[in-house]
Amino acid sequence: MTDGRSTGGPSGARGAGPPPPPAPAPAGRPPARSEQTAGRRPLPALICLVALTLLTALVWWRVLERGSPHAASTPTACPTVSSHALPRPTSVTVTVLNSTTRSGLAKTTAAALAKLGFTTSYANDTGHAAIAGVAEIRFGQDEKDAAATLNFYFPGATQVPLGANSAGKLVVSLGTQFHAVQTETQVAAAMSSAHVSLAPKSFTTATATPTC
């Protein structure tokens, strides 16, 4: 006698079969990153950020340093008079002597030099024989530069250094070959050819002297 329930076959006794296998991932799709990989920081970007920060700080430091009062008050080197600059005639005192028999030569020459700015005096050169050349420029050691200036006004003159006891002495003794003092134009041309110049009007020496 049956109770009306179907006993079913063997498959009915075991129920549903095993679940189907998971579908394979689509081709070309990368696998998911692991938690360790996802939490890793990009090192090159960090390096670029640090470098940019340092560069910005350096630029601002230079700007602030350049505009600081200390930088603005830093003194600069004073310009100096070139060692090739000779004393101007206005700073030279010279005595003009006449070693020739031409009367009044020292007086007229001293007057010509005075018009050019020299401080002059004149006399006859009674202590020396007549000079055969243009002139002799005699000078103490402290008047060496002034003698160099004077020489451009008497080209061909012989320079004669004096002894140690002749400080401050500058003399031009005119010779038989002297004719006239050189003009300012002639002197300027000669100095240009010799690559020398006169000191600025505010200076009286040819040595390097600060201007401030």
Phi and psi in degrees as a GROMACS rama.xvg file:
@    title "Ramachandran Plot"
@    xaxis  label "Phi"
@    yaxis  label "Psi"
@TYPE xy
-105.551  157.157  THR-2
-96.1712  9.24619  ASP-3
88.1862  -4.65342  GLY-4
-89.8021  140.007  ARG-5
-83.1584  133.037  SER-6
-79.9973  -22.4867  THR-7
67.3637  174.267  GLY-8
-92.3196  -169.8  GLY-9
-61.33  -35.2784  PRO-10
-69.6737  -32.5233  SER-11
-66.0517  -31.4784  GLY-12
-68.9312  -35.6049  ALA-13
-83.2956  -13.7603  ARG-14
79.2669  -154.93  GLY-15
-69.3061  152.911  ALA-16
-77.7188  -179.418  GLY-17
-64.4006  151.067  PRO-18
-66.5364  150.746  PRO-19
-69.1814  151.836  PRO-20
-65.2834  151.404  PRO-21
-63.0137  147.294  PRO-22
-70.9832  139.443  ALA-23
-64.371  150.798  PRO-24
-66.6029  145.601  ALA-25
-60.4524  145.594  PRO-26
-62.4006  140.017  ALA-27
87.6141  -7.22796  GLY-28
-90.1798  121.858  ARG-29
-70.5027  150.364  PRO-30
-66.1888  153.593  PRO-31
-63.5266  141.208  ALA-32
-71.397  146.317  ARG-33
-74.0573  164.145  SER-34
-60.525  -33.7244  GLU-35
-67.5001  -41.8911  GLN-36
-70.3497  -39.1843  THR-37
-65.1607  -28.8213  ALA-38
-89.1922  1.04951  GLY-39
-79.5114  134.743  ARG-40
-84.2158  144.308  ARG-41
-73.8194  106.896  PRO-42
-64.2891  -44.9051  LEU-43
-59.0332  -38.8104  PRO-44
-65.1356  -36.5385  ALA-45
-66.0503  -39.9637  LEU-46
-64.209  -43.4021  ILE-47
-61.8135  -38.8389  CYS-48
-65.2383  -42.8053  LEU-49
-64.6467  -43.4382  VAL-50
-62.8777  -41.0605  ALA-51
-64.8805  -37.8709  LEU-52
-64.763  -43.7268  THR-53
-64.4844  -41.1583  LEU-54
-63.2531  -42.0121  LEU-55
-63.3819  -41.9518  THR-56
-63.3282  -39.3742  ALA-57
-65.1269  -42.4769  LEU-58
-61.904  -44.6731  VAL-59
-66.358  -36.0368  TRP-60
-63.1907  -41.6679  TRP-61
-65.3723  -40.3139  ARG-62
-64.1113  -45.4589  VAL-63
-68.049  -37.8057  LEU-64
-66.3377  -39.1976  GLU-65
-68.1229  -32.2571  ARG-66
-93.6628  4.85761  GLY-67
-75.0838  150.876  SER-68
-60.8266  -32.9696  PRO-69
-63.2468  -42.6147  HIS-70
-66.2318  -36.2353  ALA-71
-71.8475  -26.5433  ALA-72
-93.3803  4.98453  SER-73
-67.0917  122.243  THR-74
-70.5507  149.472  PRO-75
-100.709  161.542  THR-76
-65.9673  139.012  ALA-77
-76.9033  138.391  CYS-78
-68.0238  153.926  PRO-79
-124.798  158.75  THR-80
-74.9006  134.388  VAL-81
-61.3713  145.29  SER-82
-67.7838  -14.3184  SER-83
-88.1154  -3.61884  HIS-84
-81.929  130.717  ALA-85
-100.29  158.638  LEU-86
-60.515  143.425  PRO-87
-74.5294  154.16  ARG-88
-54.1167  -33.0104  PRO-89
-65.4214  -14.2497  THR-90
-107.098  10.7081  SER-91
-114.604  130.547  VAL-92
-112.306  126.896  THR-93
-137.647  143.288  VAL-94
-101.908  128.915  THR-95
-101.47  125.292  VAL-96
-115.596  151.9  LEU-97
-114.586  110.977  ASN-98
-95.6553  2.16974  SER-99
-100.074  -178.87  THR-100
-95.7675  6.06643  THR-101
-79.3458  112.937  ARG-102
-67.4072  136.765  SER-103
77.8276  6.4171  GLY-104
-64.9748  -42.7793  LEU-105
-65.8062  -39.5999  ALA-106
-65.0404  -47.2837  LYS-107
-68.3564  -35.3955  THR-108
-69.5041  -40.0036  THR-109
-62.7959  -37.8544  ALA-110
-66.0158  -39.536  ALA-111
-64.7718  -39.8945  ALA-112
-67.8556  -36.4459  LEU-113
-63.6366  -36.7095  ALA-114
-65.4754  -24.2456  LYS-115
-87.9321  -3.98193  LEU-116
113.748  -10.5133  GLY-117
-70.9148  149.882  PHE-118
-93.2199  122.298  THR-119
-128.594  160.074  THR-120
-144.333  167.993  SER-121
-148.465  158.655  TYR-122
-170.077  173.311  ALA-123
-84.6887  142.96  ASN-124
-87.2116  79.8765  ASP-125
-79.5958  -15.1524  THR-126
-91.1047  -1.95842  GLY-127
-132.5  155.835  HIS-128
-71.6211  163.6  ALA-129
-58.4748  135.439  ALA-130
-87.8417  127.899  ILE-131
-77.3887  -23.1439  ALA-132
-91.1459  -155.488  GLY-133
-70.4461  -50.9688  VAL-134
-174.539  168.017  ALA-135
-118.015  131.136  GLU-136
-107.622  108.931  ILE-137
-103.911  135.209  ARG-138
-151.039  146.945  PHE-139
-75.8762  163.312  GLY-140
-61.7308  -29.3275  GLN-141
-78.4105  -5.72979  ASP-142
-111.62  19.9659  GLU-143
-62.8337  -43.0655  LYS-144
-69.2503  -39.1125  ASP-145
-63.6832  -36.8856  ALA-146
-65.1078  -34.7455  ALA-147
-65.5967  -39.9964  ALA-148
-62.0357  -47.4418  THR-149
-61.9119  -31.2098  LEU-150
-63.6319  -29.5172  ASN-151
-69.3395  -21.7128  PHE-152
-88.8018  -12.2709  TYR-153
-132.183  66.7455  PHE-154
-60.4809  136.457  PRO-155
93.8069  -6.88498  GLY-156
-70.7866  152.921  ALA-157
-95.9259  129.412  THR-158
-88.4726  131.154  GLN-159
-125.961  102.778  VAL-160
-67.0633  141.069  PRO-161
-101.563  174.268  LEU-162
-73.9532  -178.878  GLY-163
-66.7959  -21.2522  ALA-164
-89.216  14.5479  ASN-165
-113.215  32.9856  SER-166
-60.1755  136.91  ALA-167
78.0982  5.80419  GLY-168
-98.5511  130.163  LYS-169
-142.187  119.255  LEU-170
-133.346  139.604  VAL-171
-119.162  118.589  VAL-172
-104.176  118.127  SER-173
-78.0158  139.203  LEU-174
-108.36  -177.7  GLY-175
-69.8422  -21.0277  THR-176
-92.4974  3.04905  GLN-177
-78.7623  138.076  PHE-178
-122.221  -47.4066  HIS-179
-161.494  154.662  ALA-180
-72.9121  140.758  VAL-181
-66.0568  145.381  GLN-182
-76.3814  167.561  THR-183
-60.9293  -37.5936  GLU-184
-64.9894  -43.5536  THR-185
-65.3857  -39.8972  GLN-186
-65.6421  -43.1855  VAL-187
-61.4818  -40.4788  ALA-188
-65.7873  -41.4706  ALA-189
-66.3167  -40.0504  ALA-190
-66.3076  -38.6674  MET-191
-63.0481  -40.3818  SER-192
-66.5266  -31.6916  SER-193
-88.1208  -0.782672  ALA-194
60.175  40.6895  HIS-195
-127.875  165.691  VAL-196
-148.802  168.919  SER-197
-85.0054  149.855  LEU-198
-65.1841  154.445  ALA-199
-55.9742  158.196  PRO-200
-62.6597  -22.8903  LYS-201
-85.0673  3.30023  SER-202
-125.697  151.766  PHE-203
-122.913  -0.190828  THR-204
-124.67  162.392  THR-205
-98.4267  -0.556441  ALA-206
-81.6377  161.599  THR-207
-68.3736  117.518  ALA-208
-127.725  130.09  THR-209
-59.8742  147.57  PRO-210
-101.152  2.67097  THR-211
